[in-house]
Structure formats: structure tokens, C-alpha cells
Amino acid sequence: MSQKQKSNSGAAKRFKRTGSGGYKRKNSHLRHILTKKSAKRKRHLRGSAMVHDSDVVLIKRMLPHDR
């Protein structure tokens, strides 16, 4: 009997699949040392961004059940 495939737990927490087949992610640089960053910069880092097309292959490999 073969083993089940496991998702990479770190990737599962960071990436979510969209309806069109891409992946969304959170922006970086919003965790600490926030006092020197402008309000505009922090505001634009809120929300989500899309994973670049060249990285989608790697994420699909880490999340086998999201295909």
C-alpha cells in the first residue's frame, strides 16, 4: 500500500487557491519595525497579492491536494 501525499504545512498556511487556478499570498514586510515605514506603505502592504506565474509550479508541488 502506498503512502498518502502530504501537503507542505508551511505552504498550506501561506497560499490559497483562487477560482481561476492561481494562488494568492500575503505581502511581506508588515510584521515588525513598523515605526519607520510610512502609513501609505503599510496601507499598500495590506491585502493580498498573486503568486508569480514562474512560482506556481513550485506551489502546486507543495500542495498536491489543491490541484
C-alpha positions in Angstrom: 0.0 0.0 0.0 1.4 3.4 -1.0 1.7 6.3 1.4 -0.6 9.3 1.3 0.9 12.5 -0.1 1.3 15.2 2.5 0.9 18.9 1.8 3.8 21.2 2.9 2.2 22.6 6.1 4.1 25.9 5.8 2.9 26.4 2.2 -0.7 25.4 3.2 -0.8 28.3 5.7 0.6 30.9 3.3 -1.1 30.2 -0.1 -4.8 29.9 -1.0 -6.1 28.7 -4.4 -8.2 31.1 -6.4 -11.2 30.2 -8.6 -9.2 30.8 -11.8 -6.4 28.4 -10.8 -3.8 30.9 -9.5 -2.6 31.3 -5.9 -2.9 34.4 -3.7 -0.5 35.3 -1.0 0.0 38.0 1.7 2.5 40.8 1.2 5.7 40.7 3.2 7.4 43.4 5.4 4.4 44.1 7.6 5.4 42.2 10.8 7.9 44.3 12.7 10.0 47.6 12.5 6.8 49.4 11.5 7.6 52.8 13.0 10.0 53.8 10.2 7.5 52.8 7.5 5.0 55.3 6.3 1.3 54.9 6.7 0.9 54.8 2.9 3.5 52.0 2.6 1.8 49.9 5.4 -1.6 50.5 3.9 -0.5 49.2 0.5 1.1 46.1 2.1 -2.3 45.1 3.5 -4.4 42.7 1.5 -3.2 40.0 -0.8 -1.2 39.7 -4.0 -1.0 37.0 -6.6 1.9 34.5 -6.8 4.1 35.0 -9.8 3.5 32.6 -12.7 7.0 31.2 -12.5 6.4 30.1 -8.9 3.0 28.5 -9.4 4.7 25.2 -10.4 6.6 25.0 -7.1 3.5 25.8 -5.0 1.5 23.1 -6.9 4.2 20.6 -6.0 4.0 21.6 -2.3 0.1 21.5 -2.2 -0.8 18.3 -4.1 -4.4 18.3 -2.9 -5.2 21.8 -4.2 -5.0 20.8 -7.9 
